[in-house]
Amino acid sequence: MRIAITGGKGGTGKSTVATALAVELSKENKVLLIDADVDCPNDDIILSIKLKKIKDVETMIPEIDKDKCIKCGKCSQVCRENAIVQIRGEFPILVPEQCNGCKSCKIVCPVNAINEAKQKIGEISIGKKGNITLISGKIKPGIEESSLIVHAIKKYIKAKEKEFDYIIIDTAAGTHCPVIAALLDVDLGIAVTEPTPLGNHDLILILELMKQLKIKSKIVLNRSDIADKEIIEKTSEKFNSKIIAKIPYSKKIQEAYSKGEVIKDKGIERIVEFLKRK
């Protein structure tokens, strides 16, 4: 079963829930945890797992042949990422960090002046602890498009999925491209939120995204007692997305998180009970 732990708002506890759920499920199952928040991965810190790099993630980058280039500017005009800039009458200037390797520039070039080179944009690492295997992606600083790393992770684990009973994907916050890449092909999306206006606003965004992607969604309400949870309950009813667990604000949880430790709470056990019924 492939489960995405997601949520529109940052800081709601996605990684906290994802790691705790992985630990609880691993007591009786083989679990693959994927840290798909490649701009800021931290599941290895919470789980105290030492990672080992297994693969560089590379993408195509254009290499301009100045002997062929006629300075027409078509490559810069077609580049949606603004990775190629041109001053009239001059050779195109490449901004490597902006390039996502789409090859549009090569396709549009009328004189075949663009060759393919490679650039490293990130890496994939692995670590193990008991029945948990952690796959973590990390983007190279300065690179703009992080969804390419997420796609590379999912491609890498494709042949290994059958070895595990549960696959948990810890997504980035938001509803942008890397989150969409992480959500694709999952069986269930669990949105982690908090009972605040901002939490509810971004919960609506992520539930709407999962609706568009035709992904079954459920809700985990973290820090459930810091405010009136009615606002979240109304959103739950609107999207027909059940709140399957509530985790209260707790000093013990806060202390565990600050130490980089996995939290323990009955709310996590309720998520496991829900998954076992699926």
C-alpha positions in Angstrom: 0.0 0.0 0.0 1.4 3.4 -1.0 0.5 6.2 1.4 1.4 9.9 1.0 1.7 12.0 4.2 1.1 15.5 2.9 -0.5 18.9 3.7 -0.6 22.3 2.2 0.9 24.2 5.1 4.5 23.9 6.3 5.1 23.1 10.0 2.0 21.1 10.6 3.9 17.9 11.4 4.1 15.9 8.2 7.5 14.4 8.9 6.6 13.9 12.5 3.6 11.8 11.6 5.4 10.0 8.7 8.3 8.9 10.8 6.1 7.8 13.7 3.8 5.9 11.4 6.8 4.2 9.8 8.1 3.1 13.2 4.7 1.8 14.3 4.0 -0.1 11.1 7.5 -1.6 11.1 6.7 -3.5 14.3 4.9 -6.1 12.1 5.6 -5.1 8.5 8.4 -4.1 6.1 8.2 -0.4 5.5 9.7 1.8 2.8 9.8 5.5 3.9 10.5 8.0 1.1 11.6 11.5 2.1 10.3 13.4 -0.9 10.8 16.8 0.7 14.0 17.1 -1.3 14.6 20.8 -0.6 14.7 20.1 3.1 14.9 16.4 3.9 15.0 15.5 7.7 13.4 12.1 8.2 16.9 10.6 8.7 17.5 13.0 11.6 14.2 12.1 13.3 14.9 8.4 12.8 18.6 8.6 13.6 19.4 6.7 10.4 22.8 7.2 8.7 22.4 7.7 5.0 24.6 6.4 2.2 24.5 8.0 -1.3 23.5 5.5 -3.9 22.8 7.6 -7.0 23.4 11.0 -8.5 20.4 12.6 -10.2 21.4 14.1 -13.5 19.5 16.0 -16.2 20.2 17.2 -19.7 21.7 20.6 -20.0 22.2 22.4 -23.4 25.7 23.0 -24.7 25.8 25.7 -27.3 28.1 25.3 -30.3 29.2 28.8 -31.1 30.6 27.7 -34.5 27.1 26.8 -35.6 25.0 29.3 -33.6 23.5 32.1 -35.7 22.3 34.1 -32.7 18.6 33.9 -33.8 17.4 33.9 -30.2 14.8 31.1 -30.7 16.3 29.0 -27.8 15.8 31.8 -25.3 12.3 32.6 -26.6 11.1 29.0 -26.1 12.7 28.4 -22.7 9.9 28.7 -20.1 12.4 28.5 -17.2 14.4 31.5 -18.4 17.5 29.3 -18.3 18.7 30.8 -21.6 19.1 34.5 -21.9 20.1 36.4 -25.0 21.1 39.9 -25.7 20.4 40.8 -29.4 23.4 40.2 -31.6 25.2 38.1 -28.9 25.5 34.4 -28.2 22.9 32.9 -25.8 23.8 32.8 -22.1 23.0 29.7 -20.1 21.9 29.8 -16.5 22.4 26.1 -15.5 20.5 26.2 -12.2 17.3 27.2 -14.0 17.4 24.4 -16.6 15.0 21.5 -16.2 16.3 19.5 -19.2 13.2 19.8 -21.3 15.2 20.0 -24.5 12.9 22.6 -26.1 15.9 24.7 -27.0 17.4 21.8 -28.9 14.2 21.1 -30.7 13.6 24.6 -31.8 17.2 25.4 -32.9 17.2 25.8 -36.8 20.9 25.0 -37.2 21.4 22.1 -34.7 23.7 24.3 -32.6 22.7 22.8 -29.3 24.2 19.6 -28.0 23.3 17.6 -24.9 25.5 17.7 -21.8 24.7 16.5 -18.3 24.5 18.3 -15.0 24.1 16.9 -11.5 20.9 18.3 -9.9 20.7 16.2 -6.7 21.3 12.8 -5.2 19.4 9.8 -3.7 20.5 8.2 -0.5 19.5 5.1 1.5 19.5 4.0 5.1 18.0 1.2 7.1 16.8 0.7 10.7 15.0 -2.6 11.6 12.2 -3.1 9.2 12.4 0.4 7.9 14.2 1.3 4.7 14.6 5.1 4.2 15.1 6.5 0.7 15.9 10.2 0.8 16.3 12.7 -2.0 18.3 15.9 -1.8 18.5 18.7 -4.3 21.7 20.4 -5.2 21.8 23.9 -3.8 20.8 26.5 -6.3 18.8 24.2 -8.6 15.3 25.4 -9.1 13.2 22.4 -10.1 12.9 19.9 -7.3 10.2 17.7 -8.9 12.9 16.1 -11.1 14.5 14.6 -7.9 11.1 13.2 -6.8 10.5 11.6 -10.2 14.0 10.1 -10.0 13.3 8.6 -6.6 10.1 7.0 -7.7 11.7 5.6 -10.8 14.5 4.1 -8.7 12.2 2.4 -6.2 9.8 1.1 -8.8 11.4 -2.3 -9.1 11.7 -2.6 -5.3 8.1 -1.8 -4.3 7.0 -5.5 -4.0 9.6 -6.1 -1.2 7.6 -3.9 1.2 4.2 -4.1 2.9 3.8 -0.3 3.1 5.3 2.5 1.2 5.1 5.9 3.0 5.9 9.0 1.0 6.6 12.1 3.1 5.9 15.0 0.7 7.0 18.6 0.8 4.5 21.3 1.9 2.3 23.0 -0.6 0.6 22.0 -3.8 3.4 22.7 -6.3 5.2 20.4 -8.8 7.3 18.3 -6.3 4.2 17.6 -4.2 2.2 16.6 -7.3 5.1 14.3 -8.4 5.1 12.7 -4.9 1.3 12.2 -4.9 1.1 10.5 -8.3 0.1 6.8 -8.1 -0.5 6.6 -4.3 -3.4 4.6 -2.9 -4.2 7.1 -0.1 -3.2 10.6 0.8 -3.2 11.6 4.5 -3.3 15.4 4.9 -1.8 16.6 8.2 -3.2 19.9 9.4 -3.9 22.0 12.5 -7.0 23.8 13.8 -6.1 27.3 12.6 -7.3 29.5 9.8 -4.1 29.1 7.9 -4.1 25.3 8.5 -7.6 25.1 7.2 -6.9 27.3 4.2 -4.0 25.1 3.0 -5.9 21.9 3.9 -8.6 23.0 1.4 -5.9 23.4 -1.2 -4.3 20.0 -0.7 -7.7 18.2 -0.5 -8.8 19.9 -3.7 -5.5 18.8 -5.4 -6.0 15.2 -4.3 -9.6 15.4 -5.6 -8.3 16.6 -9.0 -5.8 13.7 -9.0 -8.5 11.2 -8.0 -6.7 10.2 -4.8 -8.6 9.1 -1.7 -7.9 11.5 1.1 -8.1 11.4 4.9 -7.1 13.9 7.6 -4.9 13.9 10.6 -5.5 16.8 13.0 -2.2 17.6 14.7 -2.0 19.9 17.8 -5.8 19.3 17.9 -6.4 21.1 21.1 -4.8 24.5 20.5 -8.0 26.0 19.0 -11.5 25.1 18.1 -11.4 22.2 15.7 -14.8 23.0 14.2 -13.2 24.8 11.2 -11.4 21.5 10.2 -14.5 19.4 10.8 -16.5 21.5 8.4 -13.8 21.1 5.7 -13.7 17.4 6.4 -17.4 17.2 5.8 -17.2 19.3 2.6 -14.6 17.1 1.0 -16.0 13.8 2.5 -12.5 13.3 3.9 -12.7 11.7 7.4 -10.5 12.8 10.3 -8.9 9.5 11.2 -6.7 10.7 14.1 -6.2 13.6 16.4 -2.9 14.3 18.1 -2.9 16.8 20.9 -0.4 19.5 21.7 2.0 17.8 24.1 5.1 18.9 25.9 6.5 15.3 25.6 6.0 15.4 21.8 7.6 18.8 21.6 10.6 17.6 23.6 10.9 14.4 21.5 10.9 16.4 18.3 13.4 18.9 19.6 15.8 16.0 20.3 15.2 14.4 16.9 13.2 11.5 18.3 10.2 9.7 17.0 7.0 10.7 18.8 4.7 8.2 20.5 1.0 9.0 20.7 -2.3 7.1 20.5 -3.2 9.1 17.4 -0.5 7.3 15.5 -1.9 3.9 16.7 -5.3 5.0 15.4 -3.8 5.7 11.9 -2.3 2.2 11.9 -5.7 0.7 13.0 -7.3 2.5 10.1 -4.7 1.3 7.6 -5.1 -2.3 8.8 -8.8 -2.2 7.9 -8.1 -1.1 4.4 
